[in-house]
């Protein structure tokens, strides 16, 4: 029955989208996004709606979820158009809020049917993880200073910058500037006309021309790429790759109109999306990103908890050069907390795969190795092999990751510990007392904790997260469960660095 339902809703979705004009549908998505994001005035120019359609909370009846809009645009590009007939031809209404209602509801029923086929109790936790990866980033502010600053720090080092410039003919900063210019135009208009000149952010037509191939794709090319991208993916509709993550803008009218159905993806493209532009630089670039990630996390902790002593890795001699984990929290001459940093990004398989480990083995193995590294450190410390260094009896470990590898996925916690134990078993000197609890924390969770936690509540949050009971929790949420009224409200410490690259940020960025 489920397969029949899936086929039924797929046919219904295909038929409904066949009546939609690509450009008109992109405009409709932009207008609905604007309407429900506090920009009613600009949305009203091209969208008819009722007062009840102006909602901003995901649990409200008329709310249109952005993650489903993203899926709909991708599905739109993979389905052929209905053949024109003599007489009146049916068309989707792109100028009315209700124009999206039918396709939105059909997509919801299709996703429910697909889940009904695969969402058995035995894999409910993995399904929750997939849902989280699809939704959570949309539920936070996409346009924020932490994502921007972190991306500048990680992906604009000497090696990454040189690789990007050599490959694309413009600097990372100029690429970001172009994205800002596009984003600003799309704040107030459903499309812009190239070439783009935005003097308030220093965007010139020349820079725009160089950046455009990385951001904009023609309608015909979008259709070709979307078909290749999504039909090759053996995944439910909700979890197929999105063309808009690579090309958030689509050109229409032979390149005379540039539209972004979801303008926030423009900002995502010039921040987190930069990783995929520079990762082709291979080892030297990847090593640089890893080193800068370690430095970023160390400085974030040091600035946020300046009363404490945070140390970088300590090198020592043991059958050659060895070193402690990347960051150490010291107290009264003893190590109280060790943190290992891993800057590997999650693949689509890691986020949405039926068997995440099989589809993203390299990434999971690297994180498991981070656990092994903390245990090896505890073993060396216990045996007095690190001169002038001691570790408290209650010290434990944290693996800091660039992406939320364990979000809503407690099964992955067990799997990673299993992999780490296999590595540790090969070293007979790593005994049971060395295999101390280890928490997993994404950098976004770390940034959130650094804004509101005391040192005591930070360590306690990590300690709780290092247990199977709280595996997969968002650490900022976990913190608030036992510290619901924290007295601390810190600013993000590196926001002023943006102005070093973009002098206009102080005005535009607000």
C-alpha positions, 0 to 999 in steps of 0.5 A: 500500500505504501509503494502505491501511495508513493507512486500516486503522490509522485505522479500528483507532484509531477503533474502539479509542477508541470503546470508551473512556469519555472521563473514564476514559481521561483518568484512565488517562492521568493515572495512567500519567503519575504512575506514570512521573513518580515518583508511584507512590503516587498512581497506585496508587490507581486503576491496576493495574500490574506492577513493570516498568511503573514506568519513567522513561526514554523508551528503556525498553520499557514507557515511554509517551511523553507526546507520544503520550498527548497525541495519544491524548486529542485523537483520543479527543475526535474519535471517536464512541462505539460504539453500545450493544447488548443484552448485554455491551458491550466497554469499554476497561479504564481501571484497568489499565496494559495498558488503554492498550497497544492504542491506544498501539501502534495510534497508533504504527503509524498514525504510522509509516504516515503517515510512510512516505507523506511521509518521503522522503529529500528531506524527511527533515531537515524531518521530523526538525525536526517530530519534534523540535518534538513531542518535545523540550519533553516531554523537558525538565522542564516545571515549571522556574523559567526558563520561569516567570520568563521568562514573567513578564518578557515577558508581564506588562509594563504594556501586556500586563498592562492588556490581559489584565486588561481582557480577562479580568478578572484579573491575569496573576499571579492567572491564574498563581496559579490554574494553580499551584493546579490543578497542585498539586491534580493532583499528588496527585489525578486530579481536583479539585472546583470551586470550588478554594481553595488557601490555600498559594498564595493561590488563592481561589474568586473567582480560580479562577472568573475563571481557569477559562474560560481553563483548563477546557472541558466534555466536550461543548465539548471534543469540539466544539472538538477536531473543529473543530481537528483535522479542519480541519488538513491534517496527519498525526495526530502534528502536528495541533493539540492542544486541551489546549494551550489547555484543559489541563483538562476538566470531567466530571459537569456540571462537578463533576470537573475532570481534566487528563490531562497535568498538565504542560500546566497549567504550560505554559498559564500560562507559554509559553501566555500569549503567545497571551492577550496577543498580541491587544493588537497593536502596543503589546503586541508591541513591549513583548514585543520590548523586554522580550525584548531586556532579558531576554537582555542581563541574562541574558548580563551576569549570567552573564558579568559579567567581560565588557562587554555593551552594549545597542543604540547609536543613531547618525545615518545618514539619520535615527536608526539603531541597532546590533543589540540586544546587543553584546559589547565587548572592548578597545574593539571589538565582538566579537559582535553579537546581534539579538533576535526574539520572534516565536512559532512557529505550528503551520505553522512547527513542523509544516507541509509547507512551513514558510516558506509557512505561517509567512512572517511569522515567517521573514521577521522572523528573516531580517531579523535576519540582514540587520540584523547585516550592515547593522551590519557594513557601517556599522561597516566604513565608519566610520559609527558614531562612536567604534565599531569592530568586530573582524575576526573578529566575527560575528552571532547571532539570538536567538529566543524559540522554536527556529525552526531546531532540527533543521532545517538546510534552514531555515538555508540558506533564511534566509540566502537571504532575508537575501541577497535583502534585502542585495542591495538595498543595494549598500553591503553587500558580501561581507565584511559578510555574516559568519556568523550563528548562530541560538539559541533562548532556552532554549538560551541559558539552558542555555549561560549555566549551564555555558559560559565566555565562551570556550566560549560564543563558540566554540559560537556560532561553530560554530553559525554554520556550515552544518555545525552548522546546526540543532544544539541549542546546549547539545549542541553546546557539550558536544561540544567542552567535555564537562567544563565546570567551571562550574555557574551558578544561573539568575540570576533565580529570586529574582524569582519571589518578588516575585510569588509569596511562596509560591514558596520553599516550593512551587516547590521 
